[in-house]
Amino acid sequence: MYNQYHTNTLETLEAFFSGHAYDSHRHDTFAVGLTLSGIQSFHYGGCVQHNIPGSTMVLYPDEKHDGMAGTHAGFHYKMVYIKPELIQQILRGSSLPFIKNGISQHPILFQKVKNLLSCLSPNYRNELEEEDAFYEFVMVLRDISGGLQKGKQPLDYSMAERAREYIHCSLQETISLADIEQNIGCDRWSISRHFRGIFGTSPHRYIIMRRLDQVKLFLLLKKPLAEAAIMAGFFDQSHMTKHFKKTFGITPLHWQSIVNRL
């Protein structure tokens, strides 16, 4: 079983796996979810973690992880992938929340994530209810992470957001830190520090991820791989495929075959 669903801002995934689920990979979103049955095991933060029903998984952006069944019975889970900029629309420059080891036993967080996933069902959409559920989730996540946020120095949300907006306007071009520096009027190393603190990843990694988003869109439109790579701003198909597999743990063709079966 493998079901994927997109709202305008959030992506959800529900799946059942037995044995090995997916290779080590990373993405620039928070991965938040619940194990509905079985044991979901994964390498994260240098250790093997185990998520069971009743616990909440909160993986920080750009942290490597894989996935496998903890028992022969397999596991059933549901996730929502949340871009850090959506969380920052609420936190407005505070450090991103960080859950040590990627698993929380907090019962209120569990309930808020359960509510959010319920609101994101493809069979029922209420935008205001979704927004309320998302806001409540972010506030509880912020509160329970307490002093565990990554990074303690003050962050400049305005600087990071201007850099992000410039990137989105320039995705079809070659972008360097020097280009961002020149266009927003701040030195490149400050931009890099504040961008990482606000959005959980580097400007370069953010650019790669937005181009991979475009590749997915072009593949859904049945574009050939080579054409999709060039249209999204990659040097060639090989360059794109390397980043795609490193990010999602599967090749573009494998991803396309899964989506086509849905």
JOPE-V916187 format. One record per backbone hydrogen bond with DSSP energy under -1.0 kcal/mol. CO is the residue of the C=O (numbers start at 1). NH is the residue of the N-H. E is the energy in kcal/mol with one decimal. If there is no record, write none. Layout:
co->CO nh->NH e->E
co->CO nh->NH e->E
//
This chain:
co->1 nh->16 e->-2.3
co->3 nh->14 e->-2.9
co->5 nh->12 e->-3.5
co->10 nh->7 e->-3.3
co->11 nh->81 e->-3.1
co->12 nh->5 e->-2.3
co->13 nh->79 e->-3.2
co->14 nh->3 e->-3.4
co->15 nh->77 e->-2.5
co->17 nh->75 e->-2.8
co->19 nh->69 e->-2.6
co->22 nh->67 e->-1.7
co->25 nh->65 e->-2.1
co->27 nh->62 e->-3.2
co->30 nh->82 e->-2.3
co->31 nh->59 e->-2.8
co->32 nh->80 e->-2.9
co->33 nh->57 e->-2.8
co->34 nh->78 e->-2.4
co->37 nh->76 e->-2.0
co->39 nh->70 e->-3.0
co->40 nh->51 e->-3.2
co->41 nh->68 e->-2.2
co->42 nh->49 e->-3.6
co->44 nh->47 e->-1.3
co->47 nh->44 e->-3.0
co->49 nh->42 e->-2.1
co->51 nh->40 e->-2.7
co->52 nh->55 e->-2.1
co->56 nh->104 e->-2.9
co->57 nh->33 e->-2.2
co->59 nh->31 e->-1.7
co->60 nh->63 e->-1.4
co->65 nh->25 e->-2.3
co->67 nh->21 e->-2.2
co->67 nh->22 e->-1.6
co->68 nh->41 e->-2.8
co->71 nh->74 e->-1.4
co->75 nh->17 e->-2.4
co->76 nh->36 e->-2.6
co->76 nh->37 e->-1.6
co->77 nh->15 e->-2.2
co->78 nh->34 e->-2.3
co->79 nh->13 e->-2.2
co->80 nh->32 e->-2.5
co->81 nh->11 e->-1.3
co->82 nh->30 e->-3.0
co->83 nh->86 e->-1.5
co->83 nh->87 e->-1.1
co->84 nh->88 e->-2.5
co->87 nh->90 e->-1.3
co->87 nh->91 e->-2.5
co->88 nh->92 e->-2.5
co->99 nh->102 e->-1.9
co->102 nh->58 e->-2.2
co->104 nh->56 e->-2.6
co->106 nh->110 e->-2.1
co->107 nh->111 e->-2.0
co->108 nh->112 e->-2.4
co->109 nh->113 e->-2.5
co->110 nh->114 e->-2.4
co->111 nh->115 e->-2.4
co->112 nh->116 e->-2.3
co->113 nh->117 e->-2.7
co->114 nh->118 e->-1.9
co->115 nh->119 e->-2.1
co->116 nh->120 e->-1.1
co->118 nh->121 e->-1.2
co->121 nh->124 e->-1.3
co->126 nh->130 e->-2.5
co->127 nh->131 e->-2.4
co->128 nh->132 e->-2.3
co->129 nh->133 e->-2.4
co->130 nh->134 e->-2.6
co->131 nh->135 e->-2.5
co->132 nh->136 e->-2.4
co->133 nh->137 e->-2.0
co->134 nh->138 e->-2.5
co->135 nh->139 e->-2.4
co->136 nh->140 e->-2.1
co->137 nh->141 e->-2.7
co->138 nh->142 e->-2.6
co->139 nh->143 e->-2.2
co->140 nh->144 e->-2.6
co->141 nh->145 e->-1.6
co->142 nh->146 e->-1.1
co->145 nh->148 e->-2.8
co->156 nh->160 e->-2.0
co->157 nh->161 e->-2.7
co->158 nh->162 e->-2.2
co->159 nh->163 e->-2.1
co->160 nh->164 e->-2.2
co->161 nh->165 e->-2.5
co->162 nh->166 e->-2.1
co->163 nh->167 e->-2.2
co->164 nh->168 e->-2.1
co->165 nh->169 e->-1.5
co->167 nh->170 e->-1.3
co->170 nh->173 e->-2.1
co->176 nh->180 e->-2.0
co->177 nh->181 e->-3.0
co->178 nh->182 e->-2.4
co->179 nh->183 e->-2.0
co->180 nh->184 e->-2.1
co->181 nh->185 e->-1.6
co->187 nh->191 e->-2.2
co->188 nh->192 e->-2.4
co->189 nh->193 e->-2.1
co->190 nh->194 e->-2.8
co->191 nh->195 e->-2.6
co->192 nh->196 e->-2.2
co->193 nh->197 e->-2.2
co->194 nh->198 e->-2.3
co->195 nh->199 e->-2.9
co->196 nh->200 e->-1.7
co->202 nh->206 e->-2.5
co->203 nh->207 e->-2.2
co->204 nh->208 e->-2.2
co->205 nh->209 e->-2.3
co->206 nh->210 e->-2.2
co->207 nh->211 e->-2.0
co->208 nh->212 e->-2.1
co->209 nh->213 e->-2.0
co->210 nh->214 e->-1.5
co->211 nh->215 e->-2.0
co->212 nh->216 e->-2.3
co->213 nh->217 e->-1.8
co->214 nh->218 e->-2.6
co->215 nh->219 e->-2.5
co->216 nh->220 e->-2.1
co->217 nh->221 e->-1.2
co->218 nh->223 e->-2.5
co->219 nh->222 e->-1.7
co->224 nh->228 e->-2.8
co->225 nh->229 e->-2.5
co->226 nh->230 e->-1.9
co->227 nh->231 e->-2.6
co->228 nh->232 e->-1.7
co->229 nh->234 e->-2.5
co->230 nh->233 e->-1.3
co->236 nh->240 e->-2.1
co->237 nh->241 e->-2.9
co->238 nh->242 e->-2.2
co->239 nh->243 e->-1.5
co->240 nh->244 e->-2.7
co->241 nh->245 e->-2.6
co->242 nh->246 e->-1.8
co->243 nh->247 e->-1.9
co->244 nh->248 e->-3.0
co->245 nh->249 e->-1.9
co->251 nh->255 e->-2.5
co->252 nh->256 e->-2.6
co->253 nh->257 e->-2.3
co->254 nh->258 e->-2.0
co->255 nh->259 e->-2.5
co->256 nh->260 e->-2.3
co->259 nh->262 e->-1.1
//
